[in-house]
């Protein structure tokens, strides 16, 4: 059974950066995709970025050029580097490990607030 623990959220000013980390326990990490989703108040959870087992990445259009997803299989971690943050990036960010993006186990979420 894989368990996920997220960290790295917080309050940042527009234009600032944050790095989210998702630490996974269990041996299944290496054979699954990893992804980040977010949910803003009153909105549905949406896909932000994903990374396959062999390292291919996908990023939502609104975050391309600003967000980068990566994984470290030796540490069982997935990271989301977020630069040039905007107020509309404010949301609870969730990590997911599964056979497809958003299909498996979820982390507890970490709050990201972009505000001056």
Residue pairs with C-beta under 8 A, 6 or more apart in sequence:
1 26
2 24
2 25
2 26
2 28
2 29
2 32
2 97
2 104
2 105
3 24
3 25
3 26
3 105
4 22
4 23
4 24
4 95
4 96
4 97
4 105
4 106
4 107
4 108
5 22
5 23
5 25
5 107
5 108
6 20
6 21
6 22
6 23
6 93
6 94
6 95
6 107
6 108
6 109
6 110
7 20
7 21
7 23
7 110
8 18
8 19
8 20
8 21
8 110
9 18
9 20
9 93
9 110
9 111
9 112
10 18
10 111
10 112
10 113
11 113
11 115
12 18
12 85
12 112
12 113
12 114
13 114
13 115
13 116
14 85
14 86
14 87
14 114
14 115
14 116
15 84
15 85
16 85
16 114
17 81
17 82
17 83
17 84
17 85
18 82
18 85
18 112
19 79
19 80
19 81
19 82
20 36
20 79
20 80
20 82
20 93
20 95
20 110
20 112
21 77
21 78
21 79
22 34
22 36
22 77
22 78
22 79
22 80
22 95
22 97
22 107
23 75
23 76
23 77
24 76
24 77
24 78
24 97
25 76
26 76
28 97
29 73
29 76
29 97
30 53
30 73
30 76
31 53
32 53
32 97
32 98
32 99
32 104
33 50
33 51
33 52
33 53
33 97
33 98
33 99
33 100
33 101
34 50
34 51
34 69
34 71
34 78
34 95
34 96
34 97
35 47
35 48
35 49
35 50
35 51
35 69
35 95
35 96
35 98
35 101
35 102
36 48
36 49
36 50
36 69
36 78
36 80
36 93
36 94
36 95
36 96
37 45
37 46
37 47
37 48
37 93
37 94
37 96
37 102
38 45
38 46
38 48
38 89
38 91
38 92
38 93
38 94
38 112
39 45
39 46
39 91
39 92
39 94
39 109
40 88
40 90
40 91
40 92
43 91
45 94
46 60
47 60
47 101
47 102
48 59
48 60
48 63
48 67
48 80
48 93
49 57
49 58
49 59
49 60
49 63
49 67
49 68
49 69
49 80
50 57
50 58
50 69
50 101
51 57
51 58
51 69
51 70
51 71
51 78
55 71
57 68
57 69
57 70
58 101
59 67
59 68
59 69
60 67
62 88
63 82
63 89
66 82
66 83
66 84
66 85
67 80
67 81
67 82
67 83
68 80
68 81
68 83
69 78
69 79
69 80
69 81
70 78
70 79
70 81
71 77
71 78
71 79
72 78
72 79
78 95
78 97
80 93
82 89
82 112
85 112
85 114
86 114
87 114
87 115
88 114
89 112
89 114
90 112
90 113
90 114
90 115
91 112
92 109
92 110
92 111
92 112
93 109
93 110
93 111
93 112
94 106
94 107
94 109
95 106
95 107
96 102
96 103
96 104
96 105
96 106
96 107
97 104
97 105
98 104
98 105
